[in-house]
Amino acid sequence: MVYKSKEKLLIEIRLTDGQQDAFIPSYTSLDQIQGKVFLTAQTNTKIEQVYISFEGDVKTYVEKIATSSPTNGRSNAFQPFLRLVQPREEGDFPHDNILEAGKTYSFPFTFAVPDRLLPQTCNHSQDNDIVHQAHLQPPPTLGDPLTAGWGKSLMDDMAPDMSIISYSIRARITNGLRSDNKHNVIADDSKKIRIVPTVPEQPPLVVQGGQEDDYKLRKEKPIKKGTFKGRLGTLVMESAQPRSLRLPLPRTENPCAVTTSATVNLRFDPASPDAQPPRLGTLATKLKAATFFASRPMRDIPSRSSDFHGSTTRGIYVETLPLSSRCVSTAQWEKHNGASPPRRDSALSTASVSNPNPNVPQPSASYKEGQPYYTAHLLVPITLPRRDDGTGSSKVFVPTFHSCLVSRIYVLDFYLTCQTPGASVTAPTMHLKLPIQVSAEGSADARPSISEGEAQAITRREAAEFMWQPRSIAPPSPEYTEQAQFSAFTTPSPDSAEAASWSAQADSIDDVRRSSGGIRAIENLPPPDYLIRTSGRPNVRSSPTR
């Protein structure tokens, strides 16, 4: 991009790391962003400083809708969560800091995409430390149609206009100070880039299955024989959170399909011993992408969409994508005779509770102990749609993340239909809502690097901290040194069998302890009251230079 300022100063930001010709320059955690800023002045121009920075910020707004129009409006929020500045040496500038007319000057830059933000980035109050740690992870680029793409095509990342997360390389040229003691910026330009941070797979969520929760891992439905007929039995549908959908590197050419799988476990508890399980129909799979946004920092991890409805400071935007619909009428039911595992409490029916046989759902509320029951298992492949897979999808996915103002989660919906034997009435559809994470691969070559001087400085600082840290070394307390005692015992006569047994044993303390009499050491006493400082180097976490 070439920028022309009022001082007739041309700015061009050009990448030199192999992505200068990329349709959308894309990077992941710990990648290096390298390039140069070119300055060309049409007239002799005096400058003071050239600031080149790598910046990230988030913008949100929430519409305030009220019954009376005068109170309508919006609340806005802006958070600059990242700013790394390229240091400059005196030799980088021309003589007397004057850019000669018609001459082009270049200023190189190198930035490393951080895998963690500075602690002061998230300084608001949170409900727990997990929220704080999640907010310190760099979020992905989101909501900007000019940086959401795949290959050489612009795509839709399913984010609303109310939330935009952007990254850019920015160059600002200053010349002195203004009357308000702020830098006088004579030229300013930026180049947008796309960041898809590395996101490892997280442990499965613990779902309690409340009425207002967005997740439902288990569903029970009574099945009738037909209209105005009796009950055939109870169908139980159960599943668990599948493995994550792992995105490839953002600049991978012709990546493989992003796929995972889930298993839907079915159980039928018949109302009578001769009742047969229903015939299964279709199983439809859909994926919901939910974007939570707020104009005030969020104190917790969003888990209920109902908490964001009707709020003047928070909102939610959901898009649903159909993934597949397949016929499962050929699924085989397996009959089980005998006792079934004890049923869990209803409050824990969808939680991650230990089950002796996780492939067999727990009994329904109507199950009678000792009655036969049937089980079936459905393996469901899950594949994210792509532009080149024949569906013509224009959607692009970002990893699951949680930041101070924006969060993105995904929900997997299963819809199962079934039909009772000999009846034309279709039973109500059973619906499960599973949490699913979208993770992202990292670059195998990316390694956090520091200069030799920085490594030496860290070593010296650690050595100084180890040497001058106060120590406390004290002798054992009297309460522990004055408690040694012998137990009372009687010496056996020399002619007794017990004395002969004693003389045959070794004279070690351990052997005496193993005998029926003798010294009894006092066990389980606390350790002496003195401090031993363990050696080792303290943990040091380096953070980007601000």
SEZA-343141 format. One record per residue (C-alpha): x, y, z; chain. Coordinates in nm, 2 decimals, always signed. Each point is the difference from the previous one (the first is absolute). Last residue first. Example, Ala and Ser with C-alpha at 12.3 -4.5 7.8 and 13.67 -1.06 7.14 Angstrom:
<atoms>
       xx       yy       zz   unit
    +1.37    -0.11    +0.71      A
    -0.14    -0.34    +0.07      A
</atoms>
This chain:
<atoms>
       xx       yy       zz   unit
    +0.64    -0.25    +2.46      A
    +0.25    -0.27    +0.00      A
    -0.16    -0.34    -0.03      A
    -0.01    -0.21    +0.32      A
    +0.25    -0.24    +0.15      A
    -0.11    -0.24    +0.27      A
    +0.26    -0.09    +0.25      A
    -0.03    -0.30    +0.22      A
    +0.26    +0.00    +0.27      A
    +0.32    -0.21    -0.05      A
    +0.06    -0.29    +0.23      A
    +0.12    -0.08    +0.34      A
    -0.24    -0.09    +0.28      A
    +0.02    +0.22    +0.31      A
    -0.01    -0.22    +0.32      A
    -0.20    +0.16    +0.27      A
    +0.01    -0.12    +0.36      A
    -0.26    -0.14    +0.23      A
    +0.09    -0.36    +0.00      A
    -0.24    -0.23    -0.18      A
    -0.34    -0.10    +0.16      A
    +0.00    -0.33    +0.19      A
    -0.17    -0.30    -0.18      A
    +0.21    -0.26    +0.17      A
    +0.14    -0.02    +0.35      A
    +0.27    -0.27    -0.02      A
    -0.08    -0.31    +0.21      A
    +0.32    -0.15    +0.13      A
    -0.02    -0.36    +0.11      A
    -0.29    -0.24    -0.01      A
    -0.18    -0.21    -0.27      A
    +0.29    +0.03    -0.23      A
    -0.02    +0.21    -0.33      A
    +0.14    +0.31    +0.17      A
    +0.30    -0.19    +0.12      A
    +0.06    -0.12    -0.35      A
    -0.02    +0.36    -0.13      A
    +0.24    +0.12    +0.27      A
    +0.26    -0.25    -0.11      A
    +0.14    -0.26    +0.24      A
    -0.08    -0.29    -0.22      A
    -0.22    -0.27    +0.13      A
    +0.12    -0.34    +0.14      A
    +0.05    +0.14    +0.35      A
    -0.36    +0.11    +0.02      A
    -0.14    -0.34    -0.09      A
    +0.21    -0.16    +0.27      A
    -0.13    +0.25    +0.25      A
    -0.36    -0.08    -0.10      A
    +0.06    -0.38    +0.04      A
    +0.09    +0.06    +0.37      A
    +0.33    -0.10    +0.16      A
    +0.14    +0.35    +0.03      A
    -0.32    +0.14    +0.17      A
    -0.19    +0.26    -0.19      A
    +0.07    +0.37    +0.06      A
    -0.32    +0.17    +0.09      A
    -0.13    +0.30    -0.21      A
    -0.08    +0.37    +0.05      A
    +0.01    +0.21    -0.31      A
    +0.30    +0.22    -0.06      A
    -0.03    +0.37    -0.05      A
    +0.10    +0.28    -0.24      A
    -0.23    +0.30    +0.06      A
    +0.26    +0.27    +0.08      A
    +0.11    +0.08    -0.35      A
    -0.34    +0.07    -0.15      A
    -0.14    +0.23    +0.27      A
    +0.34    +0.15    +0.03      A
    -0.04    +0.16    -0.35      A
    +0.25    -0.11    -0.26      A
    +0.28    +0.24    -0.08      A
    -0.08    +0.31    -0.22      A
    +0.07    +0.09    -0.36      A
    -0.20    +0.29    -0.15      A
    +0.11    +0.14    -0.33      A
    -0.04    +0.35    -0.15      A
    +0.03    +0.02    -0.39      A
    +0.33    +0.16    -0.09      A
    +0.17    -0.28    -0.19      A
    -0.31    -0.15    -0.18      A
    -0.13    +0.34    -0.11      A
    +0.35    +0.10    -0.12      A
    +0.04    -0.33    -0.19      A
    -0.35    +0.05    -0.16      A
    +0.09    +0.35    -0.11      A
    +0.33    -0.11    -0.15      A
    -0.16    -0.28    -0.19      A
    -0.28    +0.23    -0.13      A
    +0.27    +0.25    -0.12      A
    +0.19    -0.27    -0.17      A
    -0.31    -0.12    -0.19      A
    -0.08    +0.36    -0.10      A
    +0.35    +0.05    -0.14      A
    -0.01    -0.32    -0.20      A
    -0.33    +0.11    -0.16      A
    -0.33    -0.16    +0.08      A
    -0.20    -0.25    -0.20      A
    -0.34    -0.16    +0.06      A
    -0.01    -0.29    -0.25      A
    -0.22    -0.03    -0.30      A
    +0.11    -0.28    -0.24      A
    -0.29    -0.23    +0.07      A
    -0.25    +0.28    -0.05      A
    -0.30    -0.04    +0.22      A
    -0.33    -0.18    -0.07      A
    -0.33    +0.15    +0.09      A
    -0.29    -0.12    +0.22      A
    -0.37    +0.01    -0.07      A
    -0.18    -0.13    +0.31      A
    -0.33    -0.18    +0.02      A
    -0.27    +0.03    +0.25      A
    -0.29    -0.24    -0.06      A
    -0.37    +0.08    -0.05      A
    -0.22    -0.30    -0.04      A
    -0.35    +0.00    -0.15      A
    -0.26    -0.28    -0.03      A
    -0.26    +0.04    -0.27      A
    -0.36    -0.08    +0.09      A
    -0.12    -0.34    -0.11      A
    -0.12    -0.04    -0.36      A
    -0.36    -0.13    -0.03      A
    -0.04    -0.27    -0.26      A
    +0.01    -0.29    +0.25      A
    +0.08    -0.36    -0.05      A
    +0.33    +0.02    +0.20      A
    +0.05    +0.35    +0.15      A
    +0.19    +0.26    -0.21      A
    +0.32    +0.18    +0.09      A
    +0.15    +0.35    -0.05      A
    +0.34    +0.11    +0.13      A
    +0.12    +0.36    +0.00      A
    +0.37    +0.05    +0.11      A
    +0.13    +0.36    +0.06      A
    +0.36    +0.08    +0.05      A
    +0.08    +0.33    +0.18      A
    +0.29    +0.23    -0.07      A
    +0.15    +0.28    +0.21      A
    +0.13    +0.35    -0.07      A
    +0.06    +0.27    +0.26      A
    +0.04    +0.38    -0.02      A
    +0.06    +0.28    +0.25      A
    +0.26    -0.13    +0.25      A
    +0.10    -0.29    -0.22      A
    -0.12    -0.36    -0.03      A
    +0.10    -0.23    -0.29      A
    -0.11    -0.29    -0.21      A
    +0.21    +0.00    -0.32      A
    -0.11    +0.19    -0.31      A
    -0.20    -0.15    -0.29      A
    -0.06    +0.11    -0.36      A
    -0.33    -0.01    -0.17      A
    -0.06    +0.05    -0.37      A
    -0.14    -0.35    -0.06      A
    -0.02    -0.11    -0.36      A
    -0.12    -0.34    +0.10      A
    +0.22    -0.18    -0.24      A
    +0.29    -0.05    +0.24      A
    +0.20    +0.30    -0.14      A
    -0.14    +0.27    +0.21      A
    +0.02    -0.20    +0.32      A
    -0.25    -0.15    +0.24      A
    +0.13    -0.12    +0.34      A
    -0.03    -0.38    +0.03      A
    -0.17    -0.20    +0.28      A
    -0.02    -0.38    -0.03      A
    -0.29    -0.15    +0.21      A
    +0.04    -0.35    +0.14      A
    -0.35    -0.13    +0.11      A
    -0.03    -0.25    +0.28      A
    -0.29    -0.21    +0.10      A
    -0.14    -0.14    +0.33      A
    -0.30    -0.21    +0.10      A
    -0.15    -0.07    +0.34      A
    -0.12    -0.31    +0.19      A
    -0.17    +0.05    +0.34      A
    +0.19    -0.08    +0.32      A
    -0.06    +0.34    +0.16      A
    -0.28    +0.20    -0.14      A
    +0.09    +0.29    -0.23      A
    -0.24    +0.29    +0.00      A
    +0.27    +0.26    +0.10      A
    +0.22    -0.12    -0.28      A
    +0.29    -0.23    +0.06      A
    +0.36    +0.13    -0.05      A
    +0.14    +0.00    -0.35      A
    +0.21    -0.30    -0.11      A
    +0.33    +0.11    -0.17      A
    +0.13    +0.14    +0.32      A
    +0.00    -0.34    +0.17      A
    +0.10    +0.03    +0.37      A
    -0.11    +0.36    -0.01      A
    +0.19    +0.28    +0.18      A
    -0.19    +0.33    +0.00      A
    +0.07    +0.27    -0.26      A
    -0.33    +0.17    +0.04      A
    -0.31    -0.06    -0.20      A
    -0.20    -0.21    +0.24      A
    +0.15    +0.18    +0.30      A
    -0.30    +0.19    +0.11      A
    -0.22    -0.30    -0.08      A
    +0.19    -0.22    +0.24      A
    +0.17    -0.29    -0.17      A
    -0.17    -0.32    -0.07      A
    +0.15    -0.32    +0.13      A
    +0.17    -0.22    -0.27      A
    -0.25    -0.23    -0.17      A
    -0.11    -0.34    +0.12      A
    -0.08    -0.29    -0.23      A
    -0.05    -0.05    -0.38      A
    +0.15    +0.23    -0.26      A
    -0.13    +0.02    -0.36      A
    +0.22    +0.16    -0.27      A
    -0.17    +0.24    -0.25      A
    +0.16    +0.02    -0.34      A
    +0.01    +0.33    -0.19      A
    -0.14    -0.05    -0.35      A
    -0.25    +0.29    +0.04      A
    +0.29    +0.25    +0.04      A
    -0.07    +0.22    -0.30      A
    +0.24    +0.29    -0.02      A
    -0.01    +0.38    +0.03      A
    +0.32    +0.19    +0.00      A
    +0.17    +0.33    +0.09      A
    -0.27    +0.26    +0.01      A
    +0.15    +0.34    +0.12      A
    -0.16    +0.21    +0.26      A
    +0.10    +0.36    +0.07      A
    -0.03    +0.16    +0.34      A
    +0.05    +0.36    +0.12      A
    +0.00    +0.09    +0.37      A
    -0.02    +0.33    +0.19      A
    +0.12    +0.17    +0.31      A
    -0.02    +0.36    +0.15      A
    -0.37    +0.08    -0.04      A
    -0.12    -0.35    +0.07      A
    -0.31    -0.15    -0.15      A
    +0.15    -0.33    -0.08      A
    +0.36    -0.05    +0.12      A
    -0.08    -0.22    +0.31      A
    -0.23    -0.22    -0.21      A
    +0.31    -0.10    -0.20      A
    +0.13    -0.19    +0.29      A
    +0.36    -0.11    +0.03      A
    +0.20    +0.32    -0.04      A
    +0.33    -0.03    +0.19      A
    +0.00    +0.24    +0.29      A
    +0.06    +0.37    +0.10      A
    -0.06    +0.14    -0.35      A
    +0.15    +0.34    -0.06      A
    -0.27    +0.27    -0.10      A
    -0.12    +0.07    -0.35      A
    -0.07    -0.37    -0.05      A
    +0.02    -0.26    -0.27      A
    -0.09    -0.37    -0.01      A
    +0.04    -0.18    -0.34      A
    -0.18    -0.33    -0.04      A
    +0.09    -0.23    -0.29      A
    -0.26    -0.28    -0.02      A
    +0.07    -0.33    -0.17      A
    -0.27    -0.23    -0.14      A
    -0.04    -0.37    -0.02      A
    -0.31    -0.19    -0.12      A
    -0.06    -0.36    +0.10      A
    -0.28    -0.16    -0.20      A
    -0.26    -0.27    +0.07      A
    +0.04    -0.26    +0.27      A
    -0.25    -0.29    +0.04      A
    -0.14    -0.02    +0.35      A
    +0.11    -0.26    +0.25      A
    -0.22    -0.31    +0.04      A
    -0.25    -0.05    +0.29      A
    -0.03    -0.37    +0.12      A
    +0.14    +0.06    +0.34      A
    -0.23    +0.30    +0.07      A
    +0.07    +0.38    +0.03      A
    +0.32    -0.05    -0.20      A
    +0.32    +0.19    +0.11      A
    +0.17    +0.10    -0.32      A
    +0.36    +0.12    +0.01      A
    +0.19    +0.20    -0.25      A
    +0.37    +0.11    -0.01      A
    +0.10    +0.27    -0.24      A
    +0.37    -0.02    -0.08      A
    +0.19    +0.31    -0.12      A
    +0.26    +0.05    -0.28      A
    +0.27    +0.24    -0.11      A
    +0.08    +0.19    -0.32      A
    +0.18    +0.29    -0.15      A
    +0.05    -0.10    -0.36      A
    +0.36    +0.00    -0.12      A
    +0.18    +0.33    -0.08      A
    +0.05    +0.10    -0.36      A
    +0.27    +0.26    +0.08      A
    +0.06    +0.07    +0.37      A
    +0.02    +0.37    +0.08      A
    -0.24    -0.01    +0.29      A
    +0.16    -0.31    +0.16      A
    -0.25    -0.28    +0.02      A
    -0.32    +0.02    +0.21      A
    -0.07    -0.27    +0.25      A
    -0.36    -0.09    +0.06      A
    +0.01    -0.12    +0.36      A
    -0.07    -0.34    +0.13      A
    -0.36    -0.08    +0.07      A
    -0.21    +0.12    +0.30      A
    -0.22    -0.28    +0.12      A
    -0.31    -0.18    -0.12      A
    -0.34    -0.12    +0.12      A
    -0.34    -0.08    -0.15      A
    -0.24    -0.19    +0.22      A
    -0.33    -0.14    -0.14      A
    -0.28    -0.09    +0.24      A
    -0.25    -0.27    -0.06      A
    -0.30    -0.10    -0.22      A
    -0.25    +0.22    +0.17      A
    -0.37    -0.06    -0.06      A
    -0.21    +0.10    -0.29      A
    -0.20    +0.31    -0.08      A
    +0.22    +0.07    -0.30      A
    +0.28    -0.25    -0.04      A
    +0.21    -0.25    +0.20      A
    +0.14    +0.29    +0.21      A
    +0.37    +0.07    +0.06      A
    +0.09    +0.19    +0.32      A
    +0.31    +0.23    -0.05      A
    +0.31    +0.02    +0.20      A
    +0.29    +0.23    -0.09      A
    +0.36    +0.02    +0.10      A
    +0.30    +0.22    -0.09      A
    -0.20    +0.33    +0.01      A
    +0.21    +0.32    -0.03      A
    -0.12    +0.36    -0.01      A
    -0.11    -0.01    +0.36      A
    -0.33    +0.15    +0.10      A
    -0.16    -0.33    +0.12      A
    +0.31    -0.12    +0.17      A
    +0.22    -0.27    -0.15      A
    +0.30    +0.00    +0.23      A
    +0.26    +0.00    -0.27      A
    +0.36    -0.04    +0.09      A
    +0.19    +0.12    -0.30      A
    +0.25    -0.23    -0.18      A
    +0.37    +0.07    +0.06      A
    +0.16    +0.26    -0.24      A
    +0.15    -0.06    -0.34      A
    +0.28    +0.24    -0.07      A
    -0.05    +0.34    -0.16      A
    +0.28    +0.14    -0.21      A
    -0.10    +0.35    -0.11      A
    -0.17    +0.09    -0.33      A
    +0.13    +0.35    -0.08      A
    -0.09    +0.18    -0.33      A
    +0.18    +0.30    -0.11      A
    -0.10    +0.36    -0.06      A
    +0.25    +0.26    -0.13      A
    +0.02    +0.34    +0.17      A
    +0.08    +0.36    -0.09      A
    +0.07    +0.33    +0.18      A
    +0.18    +0.31    -0.11      A
    +0.06    +0.34    +0.16      A
    -0.07    -0.11    +0.35      A
    +0.07    +0.29    +0.24      A
    +0.08    -0.18    +0.33      A
    -0.20    +0.12    +0.29      A
    +0.10    +0.29    +0.23      A
    -0.34    +0.17    -0.04      A
    +0.15    +0.27    -0.21      A
    +0.13    -0.26    -0.24      A
    +0.33    -0.17    +0.02      A
    +0.28    -0.06    -0.25      A
    -0.02    -0.17    -0.34      A
    -0.15    -0.35    +0.01      A
    -0.03    -0.28    -0.25      A
    -0.23    -0.29    +0.08      A
    +0.02    -0.35    -0.14      A
    -0.25    -0.27    +0.10      A
    +0.00    -0.38    -0.05      A
    -0.35    -0.12    +0.06      A
    -0.22    -0.23    +0.20      A
    -0.38    +0.01    +0.02      A
    -0.28    -0.12    +0.23      A
    -0.35    +0.13    -0.10      A
    -0.32    -0.05    +0.19      A
    -0.34    +0.17    -0.07      A
    +0.02    -0.07    -0.37      A
    -0.08    -0.36    +0.07      A
    +0.24    -0.29    -0.03      A
    -0.07    -0.30    -0.23      A
    +0.36    -0.02    -0.13      A
    -0.12    +0.08    -0.35      A
    +0.25    -0.05    -0.28      A
    +0.21    +0.20    -0.25      A
    +0.16    -0.23    -0.25      A
    +0.37    -0.03    -0.10      A
    +0.07    -0.30    +0.23      A
    -0.25    +0.02    +0.28      A
    -0.11    +0.34    +0.13      A
    -0.09    +0.22    +0.29      A
    +0.24    +0.30    -0.01      A
    -0.21    +0.24    -0.21      A
    -0.33    -0.11    +0.15      A
    +0.11    +0.11    +0.35      A
    -0.21    -0.17    +0.26      A
    +0.27    -0.21    +0.17      A
    +0.38    -0.02    +0.01      A
    +0.08    -0.26    +0.26      A
    +0.03    +0.08    +0.38      A
    +0.33    +0.01    +0.18      A
    -0.02    -0.20    +0.32      A
    +0.00    +0.22    +0.31      A
    -0.38    +0.00    +0.03      A
    +0.00    -0.38    +0.05      A
    +0.24    +0.03    +0.29      A
    -0.22    +0.27    +0.17      A
    -0.31    -0.22    -0.05      A
    +0.17    -0.30    +0.16      A
    +0.10    +0.23    +0.29      A
    -0.35    +0.03    +0.13      A
    -0.31    +0.23    -0.01      A
    +0.20    +0.27    -0.17      A
    +0.08    +0.37    +0.08      A
    +0.16    +0.21    -0.26      A
    +0.37    +0.02    -0.07      A
    +0.02    -0.21    -0.32      A
    +0.28    +0.15    -0.21      A
    +0.20    +0.06    +0.32      A
    +0.11    -0.36    +0.00      A
    +0.17    +0.04    -0.34      A
    -0.13    -0.22    -0.28      A
    +0.09    -0.35    -0.08      A
    +0.11    -0.19    -0.31      A
    +0.17    +0.31    -0.14      A
    +0.03    +0.05    -0.38      A
    +0.37    +0.08    -0.05      A
    +0.08    +0.33    -0.16      A
    +0.28    +0.11    -0.23      A
    +0.04    +0.34    -0.16      A
    +0.21    +0.16    -0.27      A
    +0.01    +0.37    -0.07      A
    +0.05    +0.11    -0.36      A
    +0.07    +0.34    -0.15      A
    -0.09    +0.11    -0.35      A
    +0.15    +0.32    -0.14      A
    -0.22    +0.24    -0.21      A
    +0.04    +0.29    +0.24      A
    +0.25    -0.06    +0.28      A
    -0.13    -0.12    +0.33      A
    +0.15    +0.21    +0.28      A
    +0.08    -0.16    +0.33      A
    +0.32    +0.21    +0.03      A
    +0.17    -0.27    -0.22      A
    -0.23    -0.29    -0.07      A
    -0.14    -0.23    +0.27      A
    +0.09    -0.36    +0.07      A
    +0.33    +0.09    +0.16      A
    -0.17    +0.14    +0.30      A
    -0.15    -0.34    +0.08      A
    -0.36    -0.09    -0.01      A
    -0.21    -0.25    +0.20      A
    -0.30    -0.16    -0.17      A
    -0.31    +0.06    +0.22      A
    -0.24    -0.28    +0.12      A
    -0.35    +0.10    +0.08      A
    -0.27    -0.25    +0.09      A
    -0.33    +0.02    +0.19      A
    -0.13    +0.32    -0.13      A
    -0.36    -0.01    +0.14      A
    -0.29    +0.20    -0.15      A
    -0.36    -0.01    +0.14      A
    -0.32    +0.16    -0.13      A
    -0.35    +0.03    +0.15      A
    -0.28    +0.06    -0.24      A
    -0.30    +0.22    -0.04      A
    -0.37    +0.00    +0.06      A
    -0.13    +0.21    +0.30      A
    -0.18    +0.25    -0.22      A
    -0.18    -0.28    -0.19      A
    -0.21    -0.12    +0.29      A
    -0.05    -0.37    +0.04      A
    +0.37    -0.06    +0.04      A
    +0.28    -0.15    -0.22      A
    +0.35    +0.08    +0.11      A
    +0.23    -0.14    -0.27      A
    +0.32    -0.16    +0.11      A
    +0.34    +0.11    -0.13      A
    +0.33    -0.18    -0.03      A
    +0.35    +0.08    -0.12      A
    +0.31    -0.21    +0.07      A
    +0.36    +0.09    -0.04      A
    +0.33    -0.15    -0.12      A
    +0.32    +0.19    -0.09      A
    +0.34    -0.07    -0.14      A
    +0.19    +0.33    +0.00      A
    +0.24    +0.21    -0.21      A
    +0.06    +0.35    +0.14      A
    +0.23    +0.22    -0.21      A
    +0.13    +0.30    +0.20      A
    +0.08    +0.37    -0.03      A
    -0.05    +0.08    -0.37      A
    +0.12    +0.28    -0.22      A
    -0.13    -0.01    -0.36      A
    +0.18    +0.11    -0.31      A
    -0.27    -0.02    -0.27      A
    -0.17    -0.29    -0.17      A
    +0.09    -0.23    +0.29      A
    +0.02    -0.38    -0.04      A
    -0.02    -0.23    +0.30      A
    +0.02    -0.38    -0.03      A
    -0.10    -0.22    +0.30      A
    +0.16    -0.34    -0.01      A
    -0.11    -0.35    +0.08      A
    +0.01    -0.29    +0.23      A
    -0.28    -0.17    +0.20      A
    +0.14    -0.29    +0.20      A
    -0.23    -0.28    +0.11      A
    -0.02    -0.07    +0.37      A
    -0.38    -0.05    -0.01      A
    -0.16    -0.01    -0.35      A
    +0.04    +0.22    -0.31      A
    -0.21    +0.09    -0.31      A
    +0.07    +0.25    -0.27      A
    -0.32    +0.02    -0.20      A
    +0.04    -0.03    -0.38      A
    +0.36    -0.09    +0.05      A
    +0.25    +0.17    -0.23      A
    +0.21    +0.15    +0.29      A
    -0.04    -0.32    +0.20      A
    +0.35    -0.14    -0.04      A
    +0.14    +0.19    +0.30      A
    +0.08    +0.33    -0.18      A
    -0.32    +0.19    +0.07      A
    -0.04    +0.35    -0.14      A
    -0.14    +0.31    +0.17      A
    +0.00    +0.30    -0.23      A
    +0.00    +0.36    +0.12      A
    +0.01    +0.31    -0.23      A
    +0.06    +0.34    +0.15      A
    -0.15    +0.30    -0.16      A
    -0.03    +0.18    +0.33      A
    -0.38    -0.05    -0.02      A
    +0.06    -0.37    +0.00      A
    +0.01    -0.25    -0.29      A
    -0.05    -0.37    +0.09      A
    +0.11    -0.29    -0.21      A
    -0.13    -0.35    +0.09      A
</atoms>
